[in-house]
Amino acid sequence: MTRSQSLASTTAAPAPTPLVVTEIEAAQMLRVSPRTLQRLRLEGGGPAFVQLTGTGSRIGYPVAALHAWLAARTVTSTSDATVNAGTANAGAK
C-alpha cells in the first residue's frame, strides 16, 4: 500500500450537510441571537422556516433558506443598505 492510499483510507468522510437546522443552530450560523430569529418570525422579514410538527411547536430553518436570506440582504455600499432595508421592511408588513 502506498502512502497516499494509506492516508486516503484513514481519512474520515465529512459529515453530510443537514437540510434543516434548529433555531439555535441557525442563530449561530447567522451570528444573531435566537431571540432575534423569534422576533423576525413573528414580525416577518426573516429567513423562511418550516414547522416540523403539526402544532408548530417545533420549527427548523432550511439551510438553503438561510443562504437565500443572506444573499438577498447582501449589499456593496451603505447607500444600498439603506434602500434595501426600506424595501425589505415594507414587504414584510
MOCOR-V350905 format. One record per residue. RES is the residue in one letter. D_CENTER is the distance of its C-alpha to the mean C-alpha in Angstrom with 1 decimal. Layout:
BEGIN
RES,D_CENTER / RES,D_CENTER
END
This chain:
BEGIN
M,42.9 / T,41.8 / R,39.6 / S,36.7 / Q,37.0 / S,37.1 / L,33.9 / A,32.1 / S,33.2 / T,32.1 / T,28.6 / A,26.1 / A,23.6 / P,20.0 / A,17.9 / P,16.1 / T,12.4 / P,11.3 / L,10.4 / V,8.9 / V,7.9 / T,9.7 / E,9.2 / I,10.5 / E,8.4 / A,5.1 / A,7.6 / Q,8.9 / M,6.3 / L,6.2 / R,9.9 / V,10.6 / S,12.6 / P,11.9 / R,14.7 / T,12.9 / L,10.2 / Q,13.4 / R,15.2 / L,12.8 / R,13.0 / L,16.7 / E,17.4 / G,15.1 / G,13.3 / G,9.8 / P,6.9 / A,8.7 / F,9.2 / V,12.0 / Q,15.1 / L,16.0 / T,19.5 / G,22.1 / T,22.4 / G,18.8 / S,19.2 / R,16.4 / I,12.9 / G,9.7 / Y,6.3 / P,6.7 / V,5.0 / A,6.9 / A,5.9 / L,2.6 / H,5.6 / A,8.0 / W,7.3 / L,7.7 / A,10.5 / A,12.1 / R,12.3 / T,13.8 / V,17.5 / T,20.5 / S,22.7 / T,22.9 / S,24.8 / D,22.0 / A,19.6 / T,22.3 / V,22.7 / N,19.1 / A,18.6 / G,21.7 / T,20.7 / A,17.2 / N,18.9 / A,21.8 / G,19.8 / A,18.0 / K,21.4
END
